[in-house]
């Protein structure tokens, strides 16, 4: 009997010792904290991604009314401040000639045979007008800005709208009478701020809008235009030998053979949306 009691007591002692060891074993707080941190990070990442998707969808829905359709061929008619002028298309000048443009920046009229590259191109320096007008005939949007007024964050916002975007180009325009000016063929909108919602509305309405530009199907790739060293902008007014707005050669040819022949548009008249 004594032996049984000793064995039982020994077992109780061992169990108590084990329980004491288990009770003294620290909780893995490091692991718990790490798991919580990972879950929190994952939640933040998924939350941010969801927010970005929601914002993009909301923006697309907001811009949907500016998509051109057969029933609404020129949505820019509803954008306050847009100026419209009808220009004759396919009127070309030589590389040594200047055009006496009727608008600044110009957004139609005679232009150089060689078009400025407009494949989402951001030009650091101002480019010759005669080259910049030609891409508008191909359906591009040209964002011009006054380099004395648009810098830093505001310039970054404009670059984000142009860089890498097809049929879009951005360039400084010295002496511009407003901080920002948007051009498509026969359309212009001048603005004060890079945060103005009309920038996106203009682009959505007019970039490659088949109802508003002459050379539907033309390319923006300009194999013969040096993007790194484009023809420079000339600030001085053109002289008496400048090509008038009703001048230029209607030769029906393009310098880049990949572009189709141009078609003519009506002569110039001016209107402005309210």
ABEGO torsion letter per residue (X at the ends): XAAAAAAAAAAAAAAAAAAAAAAABBBBAAAAAAAAAAAAAAAAAAAAAAAAAAAAAAAAAAAAAABBBAABABAAAABBGBBBBBBBBGBBBBAABBBBBABOBBAEEBBBABBBBABGBBBABBBBAAAAAAAAAAGBBBBBBBAAABBEAAAAAAAAAABGBBGBBBBBBBGBABABBBBBBGBBBBBABAABAAAAAAAAAABGBAAABABBGBBABBAABBAABBBBBBABBBBAABBBAABEBBAGBBABAABBBBBBBBBBBBBBBX
